[in-house]
Amino acid sequence: MSDVGNAKGLYRSIGSHDEQKLVDLRSAYAVVDELLPEHRYALSLAPFERDGLAGIVALLAARRRAGQVDGHHYFAEFEKLDDVADIGRAHALIRCPSSGDGEWETYLHEGAWVQGKEPRDRVVLPVGRDDLERTIRGRETAEARYFDVWHGLATKNGYYAHDLVRRTGSVDETPDDLGWRHTDVLGRLEPGWWVAEFSERHFRTARYVAAMTGRSRAWAPTRAWRRSTTWPCSARCTASSRGRATHSPSSARRKPISRSSPRPCWLPG
């Protein structure tokens, strides 16, 4: 895997007379820094294409060699395809029973797997026994880890209930608006709850959305004021018992507010 990650060019087995017939670069079998005698046929690609294609090569190679480990299939999750070439960039480790029955699980810490979810629309790499140990060490030694704990189908204030958790060492914290507070939610998971592990960038986005959602709920009682209308607070502008703006006949036509005009006030509509 390190050879794939350090490579500067992508080459595939193909003859020069076939160069006009290229249709699928995923048939490449290796990424190398420089050509060797055994590389009989090769195609050089632009540097900007290398990372993505190197990831594809690594992914396909891993699929060919990865098998079940102790009754499970293991997968490392990545933020983007370019990262697949380096197993050290994985931000999560998940597994499923090799029998095809049972739940997906997320690696939490040594000896502890918790219910997870199938990795739909995520970049995953099949992991064999050798890479499994490296991935576990990467999760254990990470400076910070980021989780999303979903409370099954339970709802709160019209939203599915879940908790974002940042783990640094042995300390778990959950966002409190733009601050943090201690949480023990990962230590009291209930049946039906499931856990996903995020990359730092994905977590930052989720935290921002959670903060904005929380503020929106806090502001809900004041939403009636959004239909308010601004009028000059003059002797001709009064509020009726229903809270509507009323005017004397002489003020039927609104006049522009000048610097000398009274400051506007809010009248709820």
Rosetta blueprint (number, residue, H / E / L):
1 M L
2 S H
3 D H
4 V H
5 G H
6 N H
7 A L
8 K L
9 G E
10 L E
11 Y E
12 R L
13 S L
14 I L
15 G L
16 S H
17 H H
18 D H
19 E H
20 Q H
21 K H
22 L L
23 V L
24 D L
25 L H
26 R H
27 S H
28 A L
29 Y L
30 A E
31 V E
32 V E
33 D L
34 E L
35 L L
36 L L
37 P L
38 E L
39 H L
40 R L
41 Y L
42 A L
43 L L
44 S L
45 L L
46 A L
47 P H
48 F H
49 E H
50 R H
51 D H
52 G H
53 L H
54 A H
55 G H
56 I H
57 V H
58 A H
59 L H
60 L H
61 A H
62 A H
63 R H
64 R H
65 R H
66 A L
67 G L
68 Q L
69 V E
70 D L
71 G L
72 H E
73 H E
74 Y E
75 F E
76 A E
77 E E
78 F E
79 E L
80 K L
81 L H
82 D H
83 D H
84 V H
85 A H
86 D L
87 I H
88 G H
89 R H
90 A L
91 H L
92 A E
93 L E
94 I E
95 R E
96 C E
97 P E
98 S L
99 S L
100 G L
101 D L
102 G L
103 E L
104 W L
105 E E
106 T E
107 Y E
108 L E
109 H E
110 E L
111 G L
112 A E
113 W E
114 V E
115 Q E
116 G L
117 K L
118 E L
119 P L
120 R L
121 D L
122 R L
123 V E
124 V E
125 L E
126 P E
127 V E
128 G L
129 R H
130 D H
131 D H
132 L H
133 E H
134 R H
135 T H
136 I H
137 R H
138 G H
139 R H
140 E H
141 T H
142 A L
143 E L
144 A L
145 R E
146 Y E
147 F E
148 D E
149 V E
150 W E
151 H E
152 G E
153 L E
154 A E
155 T E
156 K E
157 N L
158 G L
159 Y E
160 Y E
161 A E
162 H E
163 D E
164 L E
165 V E
166 R E
167 R E
168 T E
169 G L
170 S L
171 V E
172 D E
173 E E
174 T E
175 P E
176 D E
177 D L
178 L L
179 G E
180 W E
181 R E
182 H E
183 T L
184 D L
185 V H
186 L H
187 G H
188 R L
189 L L
190 E L
191 P L
192 G L
193 W L
194 W E
195 V E
196 A E
197 E E
198 F E
199 S L
200 E H
201 R H
202 H H
203 F H
204 R H
205 T H
206 A H
207 R H
208 Y H
209 V H
210 A H
211 A H
212 M H
213 T H
214 G H
215 R H
216 S H
217 R H
218 A H
219 W L
220 A H
221 P H
222 T H
223 R H
224 A H
225 W H
226 R H
227 R H
228 S L
229 T E
230 T E
231 W E
232 P E
233 C L
234 S L
235 A L
236 R L
237 C E
238 T E
239 A E
240 S L
241 S L
242 R L
243 G L
244 R L
245 A E
246 T E
247 H E
248 S L
249 P H
250 S H
251 S H
252 A L
253 R L
254 R L
255 K L
256 P L
257 I L
258 S L
259 R L
260 S L
261 S L
262 P L
263 R L
264 P E
265 C E
266 W E
267 L E
268 P L
269 G L
